[in-house]
C-alpha cells in the first residue's frame, strides 16, 4: 500500500493534543511496518520529529494558511504521489479529493453550543472552519476514526453515520511517562519544591479553568498544607480576570504560571506533583489523564464525557461544575494516606491497558481493510 498521512502541524515547536497523536502513530508505524510505504504530509517547521526512512517519506508542503494547505496543496500533492489511501488526522479533510479517505474525527465539539465568553480568535476560527468543512466531507470518507466509545456514540447519534463506517481506536501515551527519580531536579525549572498541585488548562471554556480555580481557593481555605498550584499554558491577564470576578485573591500568590511546558519535561512535573487536576467539562479522550496515572500521580478528574471511560471505575470522578466536590477530593487525598496509595496503584494499573503500539496495530488493520474495499 501507498498510504498518505496528513500531519500538517507536527513540525511546529509547541505541539498540542492532535499533533502528538498523529506523531506517535507515525513513529510506531515506522517501527513495526516494513511492507507498506507511508507519505507524511507536513508543513515546514523547526522540530523535525520524524525522519525519512526506507518506508516513511516526509513531504513538506509550504502554504501560508491552514485552509489553503488542506483544501488545495494536500490533495494536489497526494494525487501527484499516487497514494492509495489518504488519512486525514485532525478533524477535517479536503472537500475535493478523489483518493479514498480515512478521517480521524477526535470530537464534534464544533456542533455543540459555543460559549460566548471565548474570545480566542484562533479557537473561534477553528470552530467555524470545522462547521463549514466537516458536513461536506463525511459522506466521502471510507472510515471515520474516533478515540472513545463516548465520542463514537456521540458522532453516530448526532451525524447519523452508520456504525459500519465508524472505527474506535484508543489513544496511547509515551513510555517515558512512568515513575522516575528526578535526579537532576528538572521540576525546579517550574516549581521551587515538590508536592504541588498541577493543572493543565487554557482559555477554552471546556477546560473549566475558572471553576477549577474557585475549587483551588476553597481548598486553600480548608487545607493545613496549602499546596501551590502549577498551571501550564495560561497567561496572567486571563488569571487576573478570573480572580477579580470570583473574589479569590487568596490564590494569587500560590499560583505558578511558566507558560508552555515541553512534553519531554512533563514526566518530571507529574512525578513531582502531589496530585493532578483534570477537571474538564468535556474530553473526547484525555491523554494527560493517562500520563499522570502512568507516573503514579493521583488524578482528580470529571464524571463527564469520556473521562470515566478512560480513567476507569476506581478513578476519582467529580462533578466538574461543583467546585466543592473538587476541593473535597483534594482534601481527602491530603488527609487519607491509604486512599492516596490506592489511587497511585489504580492509576498505574489502569494505564497499562493503553499504548501507542496498540493504537498503531489497529490503525494498520484499518488501512488494510479500506485498501481491500477499493
C-alpha positions in Angstrom: 0.0 0.0 0.0 1.0 3.6 -0.5 -0.6 5.4 2.4 -0.7 9.2 2.8 -0.9 10.6 6.3 -1.8 14.3 6.8 0.3 15.6 9.7 0.4 19.3 8.9 1.4 20.6 12.3 3.8 18.1 13.8 6.9 20.1 12.9 5.8 23.1 14.9 7.6 23.7 18.2 4.6 24.0 20.6 2.6 20.9 19.8 -0.9 20.1 21.2 -3.1 17.1 21.5 -3.9 16.1 17.9 -0.3 16.8 16.9 1.0 14.3 19.5 -1.5 11.6 18.5 -0.5 11.5 14.8 3.2 11.9 15.6 3.1 8.8 17.8 1.1 6.8 15.3 3.7 7.6 12.6 6.6 6.7 14.8 5.0 3.4 15.8 4.1 2.5 12.2 7.7 3.3 11.2 9.0 0.8 13.7 6.5 -2.0 13.0 5.5 -1.9 9.4 8.3 -2.7 6.8 6.0 -3.6 3.9 3.9 -0.5 3.1 5.1 2.9 2.0 4.0 6.0 4.0 3.9 9.5 2.7 3.7 12.0 5.6 2.5 15.5 4.5 3.7 18.2 6.8 4.1 22.0 6.9 7.7 23.1 7.3 8.7 23.9 10.9 11.6 23.8 13.4 11.0 20.5 15.1 11.9 17.7 12.6 10.5 15.0 14.9 10.1 12.3 12.2 12.9 11.4 9.8 12.8 9.8 6.4 13.4 6.1 6.3 13.1 3.3 3.7 9.3 3.2 4.1 8.4 6.6 5.6 8.8 9.6 3.3 8.4 13.2 4.6 6.7 15.5 2.1 7.0 19.2 3.2 4.3 21.5 1.7 4.7 25.2 2.3 1.4 27.1 2.2 0.5 30.2 4.2 -2.8 29.2 5.7 -4.3 26.1 7.1 -7.4 26.1 4.7 -5.2 26.5 1.6 -2.8 23.9 2.8 -5.5 21.3 3.4 -8.0 22.2 0.7 -5.6 22.8 -2.2 -2.0 21.8 -1.6 -2.6 18.5 0.3 -4.9 16.7 -2.3 -2.7 18.0 -5.1 0.5 16.5 -3.6 -1.3 13.3 -2.6 -2.6 12.8 -6.2 0.8 13.5 -7.7 2.4 10.9 -5.5 -0.4 8.4 -6.2 -1.3 7.3 -2.7 -3.9 4.6 -2.4 -5.4 5.9 0.9 -5.3 9.4 2.4 -5.6 9.5 6.2 -6.6 13.0 7.5 -5.8 13.1 11.2 -7.1 16.4 12.6 -10.9 16.5 12.3 -11.1 18.0 8.8 -10.1 16.9 5.2 -10.1 18.2 1.6 -13.6 18.7 0.2 -12.5 17.9 -3.3 -10.4 14.8 -3.3 -10.9 11.6 -5.3 -8.5 9.4 -3.2 -10.2 7.0 -0.7 -10.0 8.9 2.6 -10.0 8.0 6.3 -10.8 10.7 8.7 -9.9 10.9 12.4 -12.7 12.9 14.0 -11.5 13.4 17.5 -14.7 15.1 18.6 -17.7 17.1 17.4 -17.4 19.9 19.9 -17.9 22.3 16.9 -21.5 21.2 16.7 -22.2 22.0 20.3 -23.2 25.4 21.6 -20.3 27.9 21.5 -19.5 29.6 24.8 -19.8 33.3 24.0 -17.1 34.1 26.6 -14.5 32.5 24.4 -12.5 35.4 22.9 -9.7 33.4 21.3 -9.6 34.2 17.6 -7.6 31.1 16.9 -10.2 28.8 18.6 -13.2 30.6 17.1 -11.8 30.4 13.6 -11.1 26.7 14.0 -14.6 26.2 15.3 -16.1 28.0 12.2 -13.8 26.1 9.8 -14.8 22.7 11.1 -18.5 23.7 11.0 -18.1 24.5 7.3 -15.9 21.6 6.3 -16.9 18.5 8.2 -20.5 18.2 7.0 -19.2 18.3 3.4 -16.6 15.5 3.8 -18.2 12.9 6.0 -20.0 11.1 3.1 -16.7 10.9 1.2 -14.7 9.2 4.0 -14.5 5.4 3.8 -14.0 5.2 7.6 -14.3 7.7 10.4 -12.0 7.0 13.4 -12.7 8.4 16.8 -10.9 7.9 20.1 -13.5 6.7 22.7 -16.8 4.8 22.9 -18.3 8.0 24.3 -17.3 10.0 21.2 -18.2 7.2 18.8 -21.8 7.1 20.1 -22.0 10.8 20.1 -20.9 11.0 16.4 -23.3 8.2 15.3 -26.2 9.9 17.1 -25.5 13.5 16.1 -24.4 12.9 12.5 -26.5 9.9 11.6 -23.5 7.9 10.5 -23.8 4.1 10.3 -21.8 2.1 12.8 -20.2 0.1 10.0 -18.3 3.2 8.8 -17.1 4.1 12.3 -13.9 2.8 14.0 -13.0 3.4 17.6 -9.2 3.4 18.3 -8.0 4.5 21.7 -5.0 6.8 22.0 -2.0 5.7 24.0 0.8 7.6 25.9 4.5 7.7 25.6 6.5 5.2 27.6 8.6 7.9 29.3 5.6 8.6 31.4 6.4 6.3 34.4 7.6 6.6 38.0 11.1 8.2 37.9 13.6 9.7 40.2 14.3 13.3 39.1 18.0 13.2 39.9 18.6 16.4 38.0 15.6 18.0 39.8 14.2 19.3 36.5 10.9 20.2 38.2 12.8 23.2 39.7 12.6 24.8 36.3 9.0 25.3 37.1 8.4 24.9 40.9 10.6 25.5 43.9 9.6 22.4 45.8 7.9 19.0 45.2 4.4 18.2 46.4 2.5 20.8 44.4 -0.9 20.5 42.6 -0.8 20.5 38.8 -3.4 21.7 36.3 -3.3 21.7 32.5 -5.8 24.2 31.2 -6.2 27.1 28.8 -8.8 29.7 27.9 -11.1 27.3 26.2 -14.2 27.2 28.4 -14.4 23.4 28.1 -11.2 23.2 30.2 -13.1 24.5 33.2 -10.2 26.7 34.3 -12.3 29.2 36.1 -14.3 26.7 38.2 -11.1 24.8 39.0 -9.5 27.9 40.4 -12.6 28.6 42.5 -12.2 25.0 43.8 -8.5 25.6 44.5 -9.4 28.7 46.5 -11.8 26.6 48.7 -9.1 24.0 49.1 -6.7 26.7 50.4 -9.3 27.8 52.9 -9.5 24.3 54.4 -6.0 22.8 53.9 -3.4 22.8 56.6 -0.7 22.3 53.9 -1.9 24.8 51.3 0.0 23.3 48.3 0.9 25.7 45.5 -0.7 25.2 42.1 1.3 24.9 38.8 -0.8 26.0 35.8 0.6 25.5 32.3 -0.1 27.4 29.1 -2.1 30.2 30.6 -1.4 34.0 30.8 -1.5 36.3 33.7 -4.2 38.7 32.4 -6.6 35.8 32.0 -5.9 34.6 35.5 -6.4 38.1 36.9 -9.8 38.3 35.3 -10.9 35.0 37.0 -9.5 36.2 40.4 -11.4 39.5 40.2 -14.7 38.0 39.0 -14.7 35.4 41.7 -13.0 37.4 44.5 -10.5 34.7 45.2 -7.4 36.8 46.0 -6.1 34.0 48.2 -4.9 32.1 45.2 -2.9 34.9 43.6 0.4 34.2 45.5 0.1 30.4 45.3 -0.1 30.0 41.6 2.9 29.4 39.3 2.5 30.0 35.6 5.5 29.1 33.5 3.7 29.1 30.1 4.1 26.2 27.7 5.8 23.1 29.2 7.5 20.8 26.6 6.3 17.3 26.5 9.7 15.9 27.5 9.5 17.8 30.8 6.0 16.6 31.7 7.1 13.3 33.3 9.2 15.2 35.8 6.3 17.5 36.6 3.8 14.7 37.1 6.3 12.7 39.3 7.0 15.8 41.5 3.3 16.7 41.8 1.2 15.6 44.8 -1.9 15.4 42.5 -3.1 16.3 39.0 -6.3 18.1 38.3 -8.0 17.1 35.1 -11.4 18.7 35.6 -12.5 19.5 32.1 -16.2 19.8 31.2 -15.7 17.6 28.2 -12.9 15.5 26.6 -13.1 13.1 23.7 -10.2 11.1 25.3 -7.8 12.8 27.6 -4.1 11.8 27.1 -2.9 13.8 30.2 -5.2 11.7 32.4 -3.2 8.6 31.3 0.1 10.3 31.5 -0.4 11.3 35.1 -1.7 7.8 36.1 1.2 6.1 34.4 3.6 8.3 36.6 1.8 7.2 39.7 0.3 10.6 40.3 -3.3 10.6 41.7 -5.8 12.3 39.4 -8.9 14.2 40.2 -11.0 14.0 37.0 -14.5 14.6 35.8 -17.5 12.3 35.7 -18.5 13.6 32.3 -17.9 12.6 28.6 -15.0 10.1 28.1 -13.2 10.6 31.3 -14.9 7.8 33.3 -14.3 5.5 30.4 -10.6 6.3 30.3 -9.9 6.7 34.0 -11.9 3.5 34.9 -14.4 2.8 37.7 -11.9 3.4 40.6 -10.7 6.8 39.4 -11.6 9.9 41.4 -14.5 11.3 39.5 -16.2 14.6 40.4 -18.9 16.8 39.0 -16.7 19.4 37.3 -19.3 22.1 37.8 -19.2 21.7 41.5 -16.1 23.4 43.0 -16.8 22.0 46.4 -16.5 18.4 45.1 -13.2 19.2 43.6 -11.9 20.8 46.8 -13.3 17.8 48.9 -11.2 15.3 46.9 -8.0 17.3 47.2 -8.5 17.5 51.0 -9.3 13.7 51.1 -6.1 12.9 49.2 -4.2 15.1 51.6 -5.6 13.7 54.8 -6.2 10.0 53.9 -2.8 8.3 53.2 -4.4 4.9 52.4 -6.8 6.5 49.8 -3.8 8.3 48.3 -1.9 5.0 48.0 -4.8 3.2 46.4 -5.1 6.0 43.8 -1.5 5.7 42.9 -1.7 1.9 42.4 -5.0 2.1 40.5 -3.7 4.7 38.1 -0.5 2.8 37.2 -2.5 -0.5 36.6 -5.1 1.3 34.5 -2.5 3.0 32.3 -1.1 -0.4 31.3 -4.2 -1.1 29.2 -3.2 1.7 26.8 -0.2 2.1 24.4 0.7 3.7 21.1 1.7 0.3 19.9 -1.9 -1.0 20.2 -3.1 2.2 18.6 -0.8 1.7 15.5 -1.7 -2.0 15.2 -5.4 -1.2 15.0 -4.7 1.6 12.6 -2.7 -0.6 10.3 -5.6 -3.2 10.3 -8.0 -0.4 9.3 -5.7 0.7 6.4 -5.7 -2.9 5.1 -9.5 -3.1 5.4 -10.1 0.1 3.5 -7.5 -0.9 0.9 -9.2 -4.2 0.2 -12.5 -2.4 -0.3 -11.3 0.0 -3.0 
